[in-house]
């Protein structure tokens, strides 16, 4: 991907997330992977432009102390999940309440399990994160922060919007003491199986140095 196209992709995704209230904190951060170069475009909500960084650390780069941990988190996700080409540390208002309710949402909505997969259990250290994401889920709570993943930049935006929608229903219901039923196992099995096939195709595309193809439906 050319430098201009890469930068435009990051900027347009950032603007979409900001406009929808999904990147409200100044320390929230967004990255996009370029499979061709093996690098990522990274920046915080407060940044008007992105930094282009190697996914694997070791090269010299410019980052202040507040950014170091966020960059390491984005890198850890990309190393653990080769199907992922966009990562957001952020989320909407209801997503951010997850920590007060155990930091984990069971599979209660059809589109949740179809597009987001099974939410990973909360983690605190980077060493725990690869194992938590190994099941292919696209949402996790890490060190109190909401972590959202996408196979493509547009898929990340849709995933972030969907998870906020799910959280907007689940958080108030849980806070009121309501008992919510999880989806039947057969529904979870079929829907999650479709997502895993898409992620397998995305991993292969990234391995070949190509961006994953967009799916026809969401």
C-alpha positions, 0 to 999 in steps of 0.5 A: 500500500502506498504511503498516501493510501495508508495514511488516508485509510488511517485518517478516515477510520479515525474520523469515523470512530471519533464521529460515532463516539467510539474513540472519545478519550485522548489516550485512545489509540488506533492502528492499521496493519499494512501486510505488504510492508509488515508495518503499522500506522498508529496514533492516538485520538489526539493525533492529527497524523499517524506514525508508521512503525514496525510491527516488531519492536527493535527499530528506532522510533519516536514515542513519548512515555504515554504511548509506549504501552499502547504501541506495545499492546497493538504490536502484541495483538498483531503478532498474536492474530495474523488475521487482524489488520486494524486495532482500536483501544477505545470503545463507546460509553457503554463498552467502557462500563464492562469492567464494573460487570466482570469485564466479560459479556457472554454470547447473548446476541446473534450478530455478536457471536457472528461478527465479534466471536466469543469475547475474551476473558479479561487480561492484565499483562501482555503475556496473557493476551495472546492466549486470550485472543487465541479463540478468534474473538474480536473484543477483549478487556485488557488492563481495564481498556476495551480492545476491539479488532477487525480483519479490515479497517471497515470491519473494525469500525463495524465491530466497534459499533456493534459491540457498543450496541450490544453493550448498550443492551447488556450493561443496563440489563445486568445492572438491573439484575436481569438474567439473560440467556445465552444463545443455544449452542448450535447457533453459537457453533454455526455463527462462530464457525463462519467467522473462523472461516473468514479469519482463516482466509484473512490470515492467508492473505496477510501471509501473502502480503495482501490485505484481507478481502472485504466480505459481502455482508456484515 
